[in-house]
């Protein structure tokens, strides 16, 4: 059936000869997969195009051949390496090809780094064949430069890193004319040296020296080995979807999972693909769709006998994630706790799944302002991950990032910065340069610098975060709204109010498209817009925005959440400037009351509340009360802030 499906697909294309299609249909079982791969048919160009561009249609149709070819290479590698025909323990092969200028410039920047060939890798033991037949002609193409790869291979590394290769002599279509050595997919090399090849006919020829990567002591190899193990229980297609998501390419994962769901025959498959689509839509910020697919998956799992407890735990966890992103924190906490409850029954105490559950519960506590509970959950999660995962696994970075967020909310800025920087360090090693997770770290670092009064550093990190998210995410993803909001905060603190207002309004615009109407992020946008209007002296607009913010927060958040204090603070400032001092004092005292309940005793926001109360008393002519409040504010700032923070100037001025 797979062969028939491939033939039908090929007939729908305009550039494949019918004779070649019939040849493959009629003679496929007469030859080996390596013979077909090296033969002059559509198989080689189509397969490499599919793998290079990750074309889902081609990969699905040729999936059976990919499996056959990889298995043939693996079996023959084992056979050849245990025979007299074995390759020497260390040898050199060559590959000539064209690279676009853009790809070549990117390669030059990653000199010393790693590169992976996603396709099956054809190489030759003969330098002249690779150079004259492939590299040199590419140099005369206006769109490419000619590259001669010189690859140093250590067979011990091939064995250790599961990188099979074969000598295609007597197996391939051309016998041994090209002296070909064929590697399976995803062979990883380190870029050693890039040098120009002198040639009197062209200046577009380069030699790139590579060494096969895979030393078992290498952090990268530990990480890739662990990621392979992580998805070892999934089908090949499911793993491919996971890889697309990890690499920040959700559209390809969506296409793959939808195709698989349409052809699913068993309840297990239907449940799995609904689950993966729900997971994917959560990642894309399409939460209403995500809930639909996750609940379909959960319903199938609950009606399956016997129940698979791990699958149920995964569904509860994913449903919790959607509710969390929708701002429905009590539902999120309930789902996450149900997932943890199940995982404690079926998993050993240091399993990564438990770490994920503790992390998720920490996220909810952080959002509802219960910072000590959040920190405790995050630290338990990190403790498990350090035991269960390799040192540069991306999930460790997530823990450090979340711990940074809690410390930031608690006003412990040096600890927050240290945690965010550790997260960024790991993500830079483990993920592609524009993966959305890097944006989380840059966002966190920006918020800390903003709170420390280092606004130029804050702006730089916020803009880097936005740049990554624009590349990696759909145009109305909620995280883009967060980035614009954070840039607005910095501009506001720098006194550039029109730029701040523009950023906040862009954030609000995105949130209106992406989020439910009473999501807490709306309240944050209205609060920040109110702050800008206040700074611009437009008090009626400021008051309206602050009151809209407070209205949403009262629906979406617990009564003593710190964000409500921010809205009361804003309202108090407006009333103070409008001369309505009793209303200002009432709002300031409500803000202080919430902060005393929700925050550590020397949090900078408490200093802000005492400062605001002092301003009101000053305007009311109650100078002793004003002085007492301002001195309490200064006292807290001396403990909580770095010595050159701009808020000190405000305190001394007010005193």
Phi, psi and omega in degrees: 000318181299318180294319179296318179298319179296316180298316179298318179299317181296324180292337178282346180274158184266348192244019182242127183289139180298325180300320180292321179298315180296321179300314180294317180301314189274332189244007187307316184281355180278346184228164180279160176303322179295322177300313180296321182295325183267352181286163181272070176231187180286346189298310183299306182295322182293315182297316181291326175296316180298317182286323182293316183261006181050050178281111187299318182300313180295314183297319179295315182291327183260011183305318181297322181289322177302315179297313181298315183293315179299317181294321179297315178298316181297313182294316182291325176301313180299317182294313182294318185288344177260010181246179179292340182276009183301144174291153176299162185298329175227133180208173184234138174230168186229154175211124176256139177196169174263146174230141175297156179301321181298314180294323181291318178298321178296318179297319180298324180289336182259019177306132185092345179267197185248149172222148182239138172266112185286337183267175169294134193255109177271127178227171179226148174281351184256112182299318185297319179299313182296320184285307187285324185275331188236311185289310184298311179303325181295331181291339182264004173272128185299337185265356185224165166248152179274129181239131169252109175277129173249113191248122178264122188245134174244116186296332178296321178291321177303315180294313184295326185258012179055052179245086183284147175218159177219150168275120188275006177305131180069005180239322184279171182298321185268014185057253180229024183299323183262002180048051191275138168244123185250126178257152174287181187289161173059041172285132187247131181236157169260136180277112183272310188208143176233121182221150181286139175262120178291130181209132186286348182260341183203152175251020185247035178243133182224146173254131179240115180271127182236150172236132179302129180265149176154014176304128184297341179273355183282132180304321182298317182293322176300318182294312182295322177298319181291319180295324175299315181297322182304322184254016186295334181277348183272162175288166179302318181293320179298317179300320180298317177299317177302318182296317178303317182293315180298329180272007175075032179236069187293334183298320179292322178297319179299313180300316181297309184294323178295318178298316181293322179295320180298328184259003183293138182249329183260159176300322180300313179296316181298317178298314182298313186287328171297318179299313183293324177293321176299316178300315181296314181294328173300314180298328181274355180083011180262079194287325179297317177295319182301314180300317181302310183291321179294321181290326174299314180298313181298319181298316178297316181297319181292333181266003180269135177242132350286156180289141173265106187298323181295321177295321177297317179300319180297319179295314178301321180296315181291322177296320175302319181296321180293312179299322178301313181291336177274356179083011179265080194287328179293320177294321179298313182298318179300315180293316180297319181291326176295319178297314180298318180304314180292316183296327177296332180284318191254350182248150172294160190297339180248029180283142179305331179298323178292322176301318179297319180296314179298321178299314182296319178296322176300320179302316181294313180301323178298316182293327182268010172083011178265077193291325180292321176294321179298312181299318179300316180294316179298318182292325176294320178298312181297320179303314179293316182299322180298329178280319192270339189240156174292160191296339181246027178290138182304330181293333174295319178299320178301319179296313180299321179297316181292322176296321176301319180297317180294314179301322178298314179296332179273358179081013180263079194289322181294321177294321179298312182299316179300318180292316179299318182292325176294319178299313181298318179303315180291314182297326178296328178283318193269340190234160174299157189297338180246028178290140183305331182297328178297327179298325178301315181294315179298323177298312180299315180299319179298316181297320179295312179300322178298314180292334179272358179082011179262079194287326181293320176294321179298316181295317180300314180292321179296319181290325177295320178299314180297318180302314180296314183295325177297325180285320193263340190239159174300156189297338180244030177292139182305330181295331174294321176300319178298317180297314178298321178300315182293323176295320177301319178303316182293312179301321179300314180292335178276356180083010179265079194289326181292321177294321179298314182298318179300317180294316180297320181292325176295321177298313181297319179302314179294316181297326178296327179280320194266339191238157174298156190297335181250028178292140181304333180295331174299315181302319179298317179299312180297321178300315183290323176297319176301320181297319179293313179301321177299313181295334179273357179083011179264081194289325181292320177294321179298313182298318179299316180293316180298319181292324176295320178299312182297321180301313179293317182299323180296331177279317193268339189236159174297156188297337180249028178290139181304332181295329176296324178299322179298319179294316177299323177299313180299315179299318180298317181298318180296311179301322179299315181285342176270000178082010180264078194288326181293320176295321179297315181296318180300314180293320179297318181292326176295320177299312180298319180301314179296313183296324177297326180283320192266338190242159173300157191294338179245031178291140181305330180294332175294321176299320178299316180297315178297321177300313182295319178296320177300319179298318180294313179300323179299314180292336179273357180081011179264077193290326181293320177294321179298313181297317179301316180294316181295322179292324176294321177299312181298319180302314179294316181299325178297329179278321194266337190244155174295154191299336182254021180294138181303335181296337177296320179300319178299315181298310181297321178298314182292323177295000000 
